[in-house]
Amino acid sequence: MELVKIIKGGDDLTPKQQKTREIIMYLICGGVTTVVNILSFAIFEYFVKAKCNVKIINWEFDLLVLLNQTIAWVLAVIVAFVTNRIFVFRSNGSIIGEFVKFVASRIATFFIFELGTFALFVMLCENVMGIPQEKIFFTIFGYDVTCLFTIKIINSILVVIVNYILSKLFIFKRHEEGTANAEQNS
């Protein structure tokens, strides 16, 4: 497949080529979205030095980490919707309808993964394994990658996978079926 066909797609692609194109574009757009998410998270972490510790089931946790996660998520959702709609699924369905479904699915993954598993992983590392958020795991390009950012990266990979499945099955899928039905009827 040519690079232009991967990016633009087209009616002359076979179903297998279309699926391959969609997955490649989703991975690229998911990568861009993940970079936006992680960069905004890192910028907040760099500039906001305050702590807001709370206790949850006798485990202490910094509430500002969840605020940071929320801001990063909002920015990532906006980027993800635009890139998925234009480049991945090449949708021309109702922007508002798709956006509402997209945000609803992202809210579900936000609570389950962005906050839920993220907070769980952080609490497990700190309270069960005794690894503080600030512990440096490795350095890449002069940047110290801490336990917190390692959890962020792992969590982001899980989110990309789950969000692709939700986008494919629930958000942009109905439009594809509607297009197929309209072509059959004409």
Residue frames relative to the residue before (quaternion, step in Angstrom):
aa qw qx qy qz dx dy dz
M 1.0000 0.0000 0.0000 0.0000 0.00 0.00 0.00
E 0.4406 -0.6870 0.5169 0.2583 3.55 -1.01 0.86
L 0.6367 -0.5488 0.3903 0.3755 3.55 -1.21 0.59
V 0.6400 0.5241 -0.3270 0.4569 3.60 0.96 -0.82
K 0.6569 0.5031 -0.3076 0.4698 3.59 0.99 -0.83
I 0.6155 0.5359 -0.3497 0.4601 3.60 1.07 -0.69
I 0.7121 0.4505 -0.2623 0.4703 3.57 0.88 -0.91
K 0.7834 0.3596 -0.1826 0.4730 3.58 0.73 -1.05
G 0.3012 -0.7278 0.5533 0.2710 3.57 1.00 -0.75
G 0.0375 0.8136 -0.5802 0.0000 3.54 -1.16 -0.46
D 0.6070 -0.5882 0.4096 0.3431 3.52 -1.25 0.50
D 0.6514 0.5346 -0.3219 0.4316 3.60 1.18 -0.43
L 0.5067 0.6329 -0.4341 0.3927 3.61 1.26 0.08
T 0.4613 -0.6415 0.5278 0.3116 3.54 -1.09 0.69
P 0.6626 -0.4944 0.3546 0.4368 3.62 -1.18 0.32
K 0.6414 0.5159 -0.3265 0.4647 3.60 1.02 -0.74
Q 0.6592 0.4922 -0.3063 0.4789 3.59 0.95 -0.84
Q 0.6306 0.5307 -0.3297 0.4604 3.57 1.03 -0.79
K 0.6555 0.5019 -0.3103 0.4713 3.59 0.96 -0.87
T 0.6400 0.5147 -0.3176 0.4739 3.60 0.98 -0.84
R 0.6454 0.5223 -0.3107 0.4627 3.59 0.95 -0.92
E 0.6604 0.5252 -0.2958 0.4479 3.54 0.94 -0.97
I 0.6734 0.4872 -0.2961 0.4707 3.58 0.92 -0.90
I 0.6405 0.5141 -0.3257 0.4684 3.60 0.94 -0.86
M 0.6884 0.4722 -0.2861 0.4704 3.58 0.86 -0.95
Y 0.6293 0.5242 -0.3481 0.4560 3.59 1.02 -0.71
L 0.6508 0.5094 -0.3179 0.4647 3.58 0.97 -0.82
I 0.6456 0.5026 -0.3196 0.4780 3.59 0.99 -0.81
C 0.7015 0.4515 -0.2692 0.4812 3.59 0.81 -1.00
G 0.6192 0.5259 -0.3353 0.4771 3.58 1.10 -0.69
G 0.6228 0.5332 -0.3257 0.4709 3.56 1.10 -0.71
V 0.6473 0.5040 -0.3110 0.4800 3.58 0.97 -0.88
T 0.6544 0.5126 -0.3020 0.4666 3.57 0.94 -0.92
T 0.6517 0.5124 -0.3054 0.4685 3.57 0.98 -0.86
V 0.6338 0.5154 -0.3296 0.4733 3.59 1.01 -0.78
V 0.6336 0.5137 -0.3297 0.4753 3.60 0.94 -0.84
N 0.6532 0.5238 -0.3021 0.4558 3.58 0.94 -0.95
I 0.7210 0.4449 -0.2563 0.4652 3.58 0.76 -1.04
L 0.6506 0.5118 -0.3251 0.4573 3.61 0.96 -0.80
S 0.6670 0.4758 -0.3198 0.4759 3.60 0.88 -0.84
F 0.6078 0.5405 -0.3395 0.4725 3.59 1.11 -0.70
A 0.6794 0.4927 -0.2850 0.4631 3.59 0.91 -0.95
I 0.6381 0.5248 -0.3296 0.4569 3.60 0.98 -0.81
F 0.6406 0.5056 -0.3173 0.4830 3.60 0.93 -0.87
E 0.6626 0.5187 -0.2987 0.4503 3.58 0.87 -1.00
Y 0.6627 0.5170 -0.2939 0.4552 3.57 1.05 -0.84
F 0.7723 0.3892 -0.1964 0.4620 3.57 0.86 -0.98
V 0.7266 0.3715 -0.2348 0.5281 3.62 1.07 -0.63
K 0.0982 -0.8349 0.5415 0.0043 3.53 -0.31 1.29
A 0.4910 0.6764 -0.4264 0.3458 3.60 1.24 -0.10
K 0.2308 -0.7334 0.6198 0.1574 3.54 -1.33 0.32
C 0.0625 -0.7623 0.6429 0.0401 3.54 -1.19 0.63
N 0.0424 -0.8551 0.5166 -0.0125 3.55 0.42 1.27
V 0.0309 -0.7581 0.6513 -0.0042 3.52 -1.10 0.90
K 0.3588 -0.7108 0.5557 0.2395 3.55 -1.25 0.40
I 0.0411 -0.7591 0.6496 -0.0095 3.53 -0.97 1.01
I 0.8235 -0.1362 0.0374 0.5495 3.56 -0.51 1.21
N 0.7011 -0.4885 0.2344 0.4635 3.55 0.90 1.07
W 0.5816 0.5175 -0.4009 0.4829 3.59 1.21 0.36
E 0.3256 -0.7453 0.5490 0.1928 3.56 -0.83 0.99
F 0.0067 0.8054 -0.5889 0.0662 3.55 -0.96 0.92
D 0.4040 -0.7087 0.5301 0.2313 3.59 -1.03 0.82
L 0.3604 -0.7702 0.4941 0.1811 3.58 -0.45 1.24
L 0.5987 0.5718 -0.3670 0.4242 3.61 1.11 -0.55
V 0.5477 0.5849 -0.4032 0.4420 3.60 1.19 -0.40
L 0.6694 0.4796 -0.3010 0.4810 3.60 1.01 -0.76
L 0.6028 0.5284 -0.3569 0.4796 3.62 1.09 -0.64
N 0.6315 0.5260 -0.3140 0.4753 3.56 0.98 -0.87
Q 0.6527 0.5162 -0.2997 0.4666 3.57 0.93 -0.94
T 0.6531 0.5236 -0.3056 0.4537 3.60 1.00 -0.82
I 0.6548 0.4977 -0.3119 0.4756 3.60 0.91 -0.89
A 0.6501 0.5100 -0.3131 0.4682 3.59 0.92 -0.89
W 0.6429 0.5369 -0.3138 0.4472 3.57 1.02 -0.82
V 0.6486 0.5228 -0.3262 0.4468 3.61 0.87 -0.92
L 0.6709 0.4865 -0.3005 0.4721 3.58 0.86 -0.91
A 0.6619 0.5129 -0.3024 0.4554 3.59 0.96 -0.84
V 0.6331 0.5329 -0.3373 0.4489 3.61 0.99 -0.77
I 0.6436 0.5155 -0.3277 0.4610 3.59 0.94 -0.82
V 0.6692 0.4850 -0.2937 0.4803 3.58 0.88 -0.93
A 0.6607 0.5224 -0.3089 0.4418 3.60 0.92 -0.91
F 0.6563 0.5080 -0.3334 0.4472 3.61 0.86 -0.85
V 0.6752 0.4972 -0.3012 0.4540 3.57 0.82 -0.98
T 0.7132 0.4486 -0.2764 0.4623 3.61 0.78 -0.96
N 0.6429 0.5127 -0.3349 0.4601 3.62 0.98 -0.74
R 0.6720 0.5071 -0.2996 0.4489 3.56 0.87 -0.93
I 0.7487 0.4137 -0.2244 0.4669 3.58 0.82 -0.97
F 0.8304 0.2996 -0.1194 0.4544 3.57 0.65 -1.13
V 0.7287 0.4378 -0.2636 0.4558 3.60 0.89 -0.83
F 0.8324 0.2098 -0.0779 0.5070 3.56 0.48 -1.22
R 0.2543 -0.8106 0.4936 0.1860 3.60 1.36 -0.10
S 0.1925 0.8337 -0.4916 0.1618 3.52 0.94 0.94
N 0.0868 -0.7611 0.6377 0.0807 3.52 -1.21 0.62
G 0.3318 0.7409 -0.4986 0.3040 3.54 1.20 0.65
S 0.7494 -0.3723 0.2948 0.4614 3.52 -1.32 -0.13
I 0.4214 -0.7181 0.4948 0.2489 3.57 -0.61 1.16
I 0.6833 0.4902 -0.2969 0.4524 3.57 0.82 -0.95
G 0.6622 0.5086 -0.3053 0.4579 3.59 0.89 -0.91
E 0.6854 0.4653 -0.2855 0.4819 3.56 0.89 -0.91
F 0.6377 0.5295 -0.3351 0.4479 3.58 0.99 -0.77
V 0.6418 0.5166 -0.3260 0.4637 3.59 0.95 -0.84
K 0.6734 0.4763 -0.2960 0.4817 3.61 0.90 -0.90
F 0.6366 0.5384 -0.3192 0.4506 3.55 1.00 -0.85
V 0.6858 0.4710 -0.2810 0.4784 3.57 0.84 -0.98
A 0.6261 0.5358 -0.3421 0.4515 3.62 1.00 -0.77
S 0.6790 0.4639 -0.3033 0.4814 3.59 0.91 -0.84
R 0.6515 0.5079 -0.3152 0.4671 3.57 1.04 -0.73
I 0.5967 0.5394 -0.3659 0.4681 3.60 1.10 -0.59
A 0.6322 0.5243 -0.3322 0.4638 3.59 0.98 -0.81
T 0.7061 0.4292 -0.2770 0.4905 3.60 0.83 -0.92
F 0.5644 0.5905 -0.3852 0.4294 3.59 1.16 -0.51
F 0.7207 0.4320 -0.2578 0.4769 3.56 0.77 -1.01
I 0.6936 0.4752 -0.2866 0.4594 3.57 0.94 -0.84
F 0.8161 0.2656 -0.1197 0.4991 3.59 0.77 -1.02
E 0.7191 0.4699 -0.2828 0.4268 3.57 0.59 -1.14
L 0.7624 0.2735 -0.1767 0.5592 3.58 1.00 -0.74
G 0.7023 0.5202 -0.2792 0.3977 3.57 0.75 -1.07
T 0.7755 0.3165 -0.2012 0.5078 3.58 0.38 -1.18
F 0.5874 0.5715 -0.3714 0.4363 3.59 1.08 -0.66
A 0.6885 0.4592 -0.2791 0.4871 3.60 0.80 -1.01
L 0.6333 0.5343 -0.3298 0.4524 3.58 0.99 -0.81
F 0.6644 0.4973 -0.3036 0.4681 3.60 0.90 -0.93
V 0.6495 0.5099 -0.3201 0.4645 3.60 0.95 -0.87
M 0.6810 0.4824 -0.2924 0.4670 3.58 0.88 -0.94
L 0.6388 0.5173 -0.3315 0.4630 3.61 1.00 -0.76
C 0.6567 0.5076 -0.3181 0.4581 3.57 0.91 -0.89
E 0.7258 0.4440 -0.2528 0.4607 3.57 0.84 -0.98
N 0.8117 0.3430 -0.1471 0.4493 3.56 0.71 -1.07
V 0.7255 0.3867 -0.2478 0.5126 3.60 1.08 -0.56
M 0.7825 0.3132 -0.1667 0.5116 3.57 0.83 -1.00
G 0.4136 -0.7419 0.4458 0.2826 3.60 1.26 -0.22
I 0.4772 0.6473 -0.4525 0.3854 3.59 1.15 0.56
P 0.3133 -0.7656 0.5259 0.1979 3.63 -0.51 1.09
Q 0.6515 -0.5350 0.3763 0.3843 3.57 -1.20 0.60
E 0.7086 0.4945 -0.2518 0.4360 3.56 1.01 -0.86
K 0.4553 0.6921 -0.4613 0.3177 3.63 1.20 -0.19
I 0.3387 -0.7452 0.5452 0.1810 3.53 -0.82 1.06
F 0.2615 -0.7772 0.5587 0.1238 3.54 -0.76 1.13
F 0.7656 -0.1809 0.1346 0.6025 3.57 1.02 -0.83
T 0.3422 -0.7111 0.5755 0.2143 3.55 -1.34 0.25
I 0.0016 -0.7887 0.6143 -0.0236 3.55 -0.92 0.94
F 0.8350 -0.0330 -0.0448 0.5475 3.57 -0.77 1.09
G 0.7168 -0.4647 0.2427 0.4597 3.58 0.98 0.86
Y 0.6133 0.5261 -0.3504 0.4736 3.59 1.27 0.07
D 0.3544 -0.7334 0.5450 0.1986 3.54 -0.84 1.05
V 0.2012 -0.7717 0.5956 0.0963 3.57 -0.68 1.13
T 0.2132 -0.8131 0.5367 0.0729 3.52 -0.45 1.29
C 0.7131 -0.3974 0.3499 0.4595 3.51 -1.37 0.03
L 0.6439 0.5404 -0.3202 0.4368 3.59 0.93 -0.94
F 0.7140 0.4380 -0.2683 0.4759 3.60 0.86 -0.89
T 0.5819 0.5491 -0.3769 0.4668 3.60 1.14 -0.49
I 0.6403 0.4992 -0.3119 0.4934 3.57 1.00 -0.83
K 0.6302 0.5423 -0.3275 0.4489 3.59 0.97 -0.86
I 0.6755 0.4922 -0.2973 0.4616 3.60 0.90 -0.90
I 0.6555 0.5005 -0.3107 0.4725 3.61 0.89 -0.91
N 0.6558 0.5123 -0.2992 0.4668 3.56 0.94 -0.93
S 0.6456 0.5300 -0.3187 0.4481 3.60 0.98 -0.82
I 0.6244 0.5262 -0.3395 0.4668 3.60 1.03 -0.70
L 0.6403 0.5142 -0.3182 0.4736 3.59 0.96 -0.85
V 0.6551 0.5257 -0.3051 0.4487 3.57 0.95 -0.91
V 0.6383 0.5276 -0.3326 0.4512 3.62 0.94 -0.84
I 0.6623 0.5107 -0.3069 0.4543 3.59 0.90 -0.90
V 0.6961 0.4674 -0.2767 0.4696 3.59 0.79 -1.02
N 0.6667 0.5086 -0.3113 0.4472 3.60 0.93 -0.81
Y 0.6005 0.5385 -0.3688 0.4620 3.61 1.06 -0.60
I 0.6566 0.5142 -0.3110 0.4557 3.55 0.89 -0.95
L 0.6742 0.4874 -0.2965 0.4689 3.60 0.90 -0.90
S 0.6521 0.5116 -0.3206 0.4585 3.60 0.94 -0.85
K 0.6802 0.5005 -0.2841 0.4539 3.55 0.90 -0.94
L 0.7602 0.4138 -0.2164 0.4516 3.58 0.85 -0.96
F 0.8400 0.2677 -0.0917 0.4630 3.60 0.87 -0.89
I 0.7465 0.4351 -0.2496 0.4371 3.61 0.93 -0.70
F 0.8177 0.2134 -0.0914 0.5268 3.56 0.60 -1.13
K 0.4949 0.6904 -0.4082 0.3343 3.61 1.24 -0.28
R 0.6688 0.5128 -0.3221 0.4312 3.60 0.77 -0.95
H 0.6263 0.5318 -0.3406 0.4570 3.55 1.05 -0.74
E 0.6348 0.5237 -0.3292 0.4631 3.60 0.98 -0.83
E 0.6563 0.4989 -0.3136 0.4711 3.60 0.95 -0.86
G 0.6365 0.5291 -0.3244 0.4579 3.58 1.01 -0.80
T 0.6397 0.5134 -0.3161 0.4767 3.57 1.03 -0.79
A 0.6552 0.5077 -0.3139 0.4630 3.58 0.93 -0.87
N 0.6595 0.4993 -0.3068 0.4708 3.60 0.96 -0.82
A 0.6484 0.5111 -0.3232 0.4624 3.58 0.99 -0.80
E 0.6478 0.5076 -0.3233 0.4671 3.62 1.03 -0.75
Q 0.6488 0.5158 -0.3191 0.4595 3.60 1.01 -0.75
N 0.6914 0.4889 -0.2772 0.4540 3.59 1.02 -0.80
S 0.6880 0.4909 -0.3017 0.4412 3.62 1.12 -0.45
